Amino acid sequence: MGRNMDLFEASQLITDKYTVKILVGTTKKPKSAIELSEKYGIPIAACYRKIRELEKVGLLRCVERRLTRKGKRVSIYISQLKTAYLFFENGKLRMRFHLTNGTINDFGGEMSGADIIEK
């Protein structure tokens, strides 16, 4: 996986409505940011921002760069997330991501009250 995330970053990213739409939209068939924006009603700037975040943490991958008729390069993306689990059990919050390459990333564990206080 790309950049390291903590539990809260991972849970916020995976529950963001635009992130979910991008990951669902690229699970079976690669798509461009423009296709995702149009199909799912994601503002294009937000779509590019979320794509960058997802690429940084390894949940989305560029599989192709196409040249449009107008000569512009367009990146085509596919989700790398196979499954995501959010667990709350015995006072512990944990997350697990299974990636398409077989990698498993776990987040969380025992937390104190200080860990969940907003700063």
C-alpha atoms as an extended CHARMM CRD file, in Angstrom:
* protein
*
       119  EXT
         1         1  MET       CA              0.0000000000        0.0000000000        0.0000000000  PROA      1               0.0000000000
         2         2  GLY       CA              1.1520000000        3.5560000000       -0.6190000000  PROA      2               0.0000000000
         3         3  ARG       CA              1.3530000000        6.2220000000        2.0920000000  PROA      3               0.0000000000
         4         4  ASN       CA              0.6680000000        4.9910000000        5.6290000000  PROA      4               0.0000000000
         5         5  MET       CA             -2.6970000000        5.9490000000        7.0940000000  PROA      5               0.0000000000
         6         6  ASP       CA             -3.9870000000        5.7730000000       10.6200000000  PROA      6               0.0000000000
         7         7  LEU       CA             -7.3330000000        4.2510000000       11.5580000000  PROA      7               0.0000000000
         8         8  PHE       CA             -9.2720000000        7.5040000000       11.3790000000  PROA      8               0.0000000000
         9         9  GLU       CA             -7.8280000000        8.5330000000        8.0110000000  PROA      9               0.0000000000
        10        10  ALA       CA             -8.6550000000        5.0900000000        6.6180000000  PROA      10              0.0000000000
        11        11  SER       CA            -12.2050000000        5.1390000000        7.9940000000  PROA      11              0.0000000000
        12        12  GLN       CA            -12.8650000000        8.6850000000        6.7560000000  PROA      12              0.0000000000
        13        13  LEU       CA            -11.4890000000        7.9230000000        3.3100000000  PROA      13              0.0000000000
        14        14  ILE       CA            -13.4460000000        4.7170000000        2.8420000000  PROA      14              0.0000000000
        15        15  THR       CA            -16.7330000000        6.2460000000        4.0190000000  PROA      15              0.0000000000
        16        16  ASP       CA            -16.4970000000        9.4430000000        1.9590000000  PROA      16              0.0000000000
        17        17  LYS       CA            -19.3580000000        9.4970000000       -0.5810000000  PROA      17              0.0000000000
        18        18  TYR       CA            -17.1440000000       10.4980000000       -3.5160000000  PROA      18              0.0000000000
        19        19  THR       CA            -14.4970000000        7.9180000000       -2.6220000000  PROA      19              0.0000000000
        20        20  VAL       CA            -17.1200000000        5.1780000000       -2.4790000000  PROA      20              0.0000000000
        21        21  LYS       CA            -18.5090000000        6.1990000000       -5.8740000000  PROA      21              0.0000000000
        22        22  ILE       CA            -15.0270000000        6.2160000000       -7.4250000000  PROA      22              0.0000000000
        23        23  LEU       CA            -14.0740000000        2.8330000000       -5.9760000000  PROA      23              0.0000000000
        24        24  VAL       CA            -17.4070000000        1.2360000000       -6.9450000000  PROA      24              0.0000000000
        25        25  GLY       CA            -17.2580000000        2.8120000000      -10.3940000000  PROA      25              0.0000000000
        26        26  THR       CA            -13.7860000000        1.4330000000      -11.0910000000  PROA      26              0.0000000000
        27        27  THR       CA            -14.1670000000       -2.0350000000       -9.5790000000  PROA      27              0.0000000000
        28        28  LYS       CA            -15.0950000000       -3.9580000000      -12.7200000000  PROA      28              0.0000000000
        29        29  LYS       CA            -14.0710000000       -1.6170000000      -15.5170000000  PROA      29              0.0000000000
        30        30  PRO       CA            -11.3940000000        1.1100000000      -15.5830000000  PROA      30              0.0000000000
        31        31  LYS       CA            -12.7130000000        4.6570000000      -16.0150000000  PROA      31              0.0000000000
        32        32  SER       CA            -11.3890000000        8.1750000000      -16.4180000000  PROA      32              0.0000000000
        33        33  ALA       CA            -12.0380000000       11.0190000000      -13.9760000000  PROA      33              0.0000000000
        34        34  ILE       CA            -14.3800000000       12.6080000000      -16.5230000000  PROA      34              0.0000000000
        35        35  GLU       CA            -16.4150000000        9.3940000000      -16.8560000000  PROA      35              0.0000000000
        36        36  LEU       CA            -16.6450000000        9.0790000000      -13.0670000000  PROA      36              0.0000000000
        37        37  SER       CA            -17.6110000000       12.7260000000      -12.6730000000  PROA      37              0.0000000000
        38        38  GLU       CA            -20.3680000000       12.5010000000      -15.2700000000  PROA      38              0.0000000000
        39        39  LYS       CA            -21.7540000000        9.1070000000      -14.2280000000  PROA      39              0.0000000000
        40        40  TYR       CA            -21.7910000000        9.7090000000      -10.4660000000  PROA      40              0.0000000000
        41        41  GLY       CA            -22.3330000000       13.4690000000      -10.2530000000  PROA      41              0.0000000000
        42        42  ILE       CA            -18.9700000000       14.1640000000       -8.6370000000  PROA      42              0.0000000000
        43        43  PRO       CA            -17.6560000000       17.7000000000       -9.2430000000  PROA      43              0.0000000000
        44        44  ILE       CA            -14.6050000000       17.2780000000      -11.4890000000  PROA      44              0.0000000000
        45        45  ALA       CA            -12.1960000000       19.0650000000       -9.1080000000  PROA      45              0.0000000000
        46        46  ALA       CA            -13.3500000000       16.8450000000       -6.2170000000  PROA      46              0.0000000000
        47        47  CYS       CA            -13.0530000000       13.7900000000       -8.4540000000  PROA      47              0.0000000000
        48        48  TYR       CA             -9.4160000000       14.5470000000       -9.3100000000  PROA      48              0.0000000000
        49        49  ARG       CA             -8.6450000000       15.3280000000       -5.6480000000  PROA      49              0.0000000000
        50        50  LYS       CA            -10.1300000000       12.0220000000       -4.4450000000  PROA      50              0.0000000000
        51        51  ILE       CA             -8.3700000000       10.1080000000       -7.2290000000  PROA      51              0.0000000000
        52        52  ARG       CA             -5.0180000000       11.5660000000       -6.0780000000  PROA      52              0.0000000000
        53        53  GLU       CA             -5.7630000000       10.5850000000       -2.4670000000  PROA      53              0.0000000000
        54        54  LEU       CA             -6.7560000000        7.0590000000       -3.4850000000  PROA      54              0.0000000000
        55        55  GLU       CA             -3.6570000000        6.6690000000       -5.6510000000  PROA      55              0.0000000000
        56        56  LYS       CA             -1.3690000000        7.8630000000       -2.8120000000  PROA      56              0.0000000000
        57        57  VAL       CA             -2.6740000000        5.1920000000       -0.4570000000  PROA      57              0.0000000000
        58        58  GLY       CA             -2.7440000000        2.4550000000       -3.0890000000  PROA      58              0.0000000000
        59        59  LEU       CA             -6.5050000000        1.9850000000       -3.3890000000  PROA      59              0.0000000000
        60        60  LEU       CA             -6.6590000000        3.1800000000       -7.0130000000  PROA      60              0.0000000000
        61        61  ARG       CA             -4.2180000000        2.6270000000       -9.8680000000  PROA      61              0.0000000000
        62        62  CYS       CA             -3.7770000000        4.2540000000      -13.2620000000  PROA      62              0.0000000000
        63        63  VAL       CA             -3.8300000000        1.4380000000      -15.8180000000  PROA      63              0.0000000000
        64        64  GLU       CA             -3.6310000000        3.4440000000      -19.0190000000  PROA      64              0.0000000000
        65        65  ARG       CA             -3.0570000000        6.9100000000      -20.4420000000  PROA      65              0.0000000000
        66        66  ARG       CA             -5.1530000000        7.5040000000      -23.5590000000  PROA      66              0.0000000000
        67        67  LEU       CA             -4.8290000000       10.2570000000      -26.1080000000  PROA      67              0.0000000000
        68        68  THR       CA             -8.1470000000       11.9580000000      -26.9410000000  PROA      68              0.0000000000
        69        69  ARG       CA             -9.0830000000       13.2130000000      -30.4090000000  PROA      69              0.0000000000
        70        70  LYS       CA             -8.1380000000       16.6860000000      -29.2080000000  PROA      70              0.0000000000
        71        71  GLY       CA             -4.6300000000       15.4970000000      -28.3080000000  PROA      71              0.0000000000
        72        72  LYS       CA             -5.1200000000       15.5530000000      -24.5400000000  PROA      72              0.0000000000
        73        73  ARG       CA             -3.8540000000       12.7210000000      -22.3110000000  PROA      73              0.0000000000
        74        74  VAL       CA             -6.5080000000       11.0940000000      -20.1380000000  PROA      74              0.0000000000
        75        75  SER       CA             -5.6840000000        8.6750000000      -17.3150000000  PROA      75              0.0000000000
        76        76  ILE       CA             -7.8090000000        5.5600000000      -16.8440000000  PROA      76              0.0000000000
        77        77  TYR       CA             -8.1330000000        4.1660000000      -13.3010000000  PROA      77              0.0000000000
        78        78  ILE       CA             -9.1020000000        0.8870000000      -11.6680000000  PROA      78              0.0000000000
        79        79  SER       CA             -9.8470000000        0.1190000000       -8.0330000000  PROA      79              0.0000000000
        80        80  GLN       CA             -7.3060000000       -1.9180000000       -6.0860000000  PROA      80              0.0000000000
        81        81  LEU       CA             -9.7190000000       -2.5270000000       -3.2050000000  PROA      81              0.0000000000
        82        82  LYS       CA            -11.2810000000       -5.9640000000       -3.1270000000  PROA      82              0.0000000000
        83        83  THR       CA            -12.9860000000       -5.6990000000        0.2810000000  PROA      83              0.0000000000
        84        84  ALA       CA            -13.0490000000       -3.3060000000        3.2210000000  PROA      84              0.0000000000
        85        85  TYR       CA            -14.1970000000       -4.1970000000        6.7140000000  PROA      85              0.0000000000
        86        86  LEU       CA            -14.9220000000       -1.9460000000        9.6720000000  PROA      86              0.0000000000
        87        87  PHE       CA            -15.0730000000       -3.7410000000       13.0340000000  PROA      87              0.0000000000
        88        88  PHE       CA            -16.0970000000       -2.5420000000       16.4460000000  PROA      88              0.0000000000
        89        89  GLU       CA            -15.6870000000       -5.3170000000       18.9670000000  PROA      89              0.0000000000
        90        90  ASN       CA            -14.8520000000       -5.4190000000       22.6590000000  PROA      90              0.0000000000
        91        91  GLY       CA            -14.1140000000       -1.6770000000       22.7580000000  PROA      91              0.0000000000
        92        92  LYS       CA            -11.7510000000       -1.8160000000       19.7950000000  PROA      92              0.0000000000
        93        93  LEU       CA            -12.2370000000       -0.1670000000       16.4240000000  PROA      93              0.0000000000
        94        94  ARG       CA            -10.3900000000       -1.8230000000       13.5490000000  PROA      94              0.0000000000
        95        95  MET       CA            -10.4140000000       -1.7220000000        9.7630000000  PROA      95              0.0000000000
        96        96  ARG       CA             -9.1040000000       -4.1810000000        7.2160000000  PROA      96              0.0000000000
        97        97  PHE       CA             -8.5260000000       -3.6290000000        3.5110000000  PROA      97              0.0000000000
        98        98  HSD       CA             -8.0370000000       -6.5820000000        1.1710000000  PROA      98              0.0000000000
        99        99  LEU       CA             -6.4200000000       -5.4150000000       -2.0580000000  PROA      99              0.0000000000
       100       100  THR       CA             -6.7270000000       -7.0810000000       -5.4540000000  PROA      100             0.0000000000
       101       101  ASN       CA             -3.0400000000       -8.1040000000       -5.3170000000  PROA      101             0.0000000000
       102       102  GLY       CA             -3.6490000000      -10.1600000000       -2.1590000000  PROA      102             0.0000000000
       103       103  THR       CA             -2.2260000000       -7.6050000000        0.2840000000  PROA      103             0.0000000000
       104       104  ILE       CA             -4.0930000000       -7.1310000000        3.5740000000  PROA      104             0.0000000000
       105       105  ASN       CA             -3.8170000000       -3.8430000000        5.4800000000  PROA      105             0.0000000000
       106       106  ASP       CA             -5.0500000000       -3.6050000000        9.0640000000  PROA      106             0.0000000000
       107       107  PHE       CA             -5.7030000000       -0.4070000000       10.9910000000  PROA      107             0.0000000000
       108       108  GLY       CA             -6.5670000000        0.2030000000       14.6240000000  PROA      108             0.0000000000
       109       109  GLY       CA             -6.6470000000       -1.7830000000       17.8060000000  PROA      109             0.0000000000
       110       110  GLU       CA             -6.8530000000       -0.7370000000       21.4370000000  PROA      110             0.0000000000
       111       111  MET       CA             -7.6940000000        2.9480000000       21.8270000000  PROA      111             0.0000000000
       112       112  SER       CA             -7.7490000000        5.1730000000       24.8610000000  PROA      112             0.0000000000
       113       113  GLY       CA            -10.2120000000        8.0230000000       25.2840000000  PROA      113             0.0000000000
       114       114  ALA       CA             -7.4320000000       10.4510000000       24.3230000000  PROA      114             0.0000000000
       115       115  ASP       CA             -7.1430000000        8.7630000000       20.9000000000  PROA      115             0.0000000000
       116       116  ILE       CA            -10.6930000000        9.7370000000       19.9080000000  PROA      116             0.0000000000
       117       117  ILE       CA            -10.8080000000       13.3300000000       21.1600000000  PROA      117             0.0000000000
       118       118  GLU       CA            -10.9470000000       15.8860000000       18.3350000000  PROA      118             0.0000000000
       119       119  LYS       CA             -8.1880000000       18.4840000000       18.5020000000  PROA      119             0.0000000000
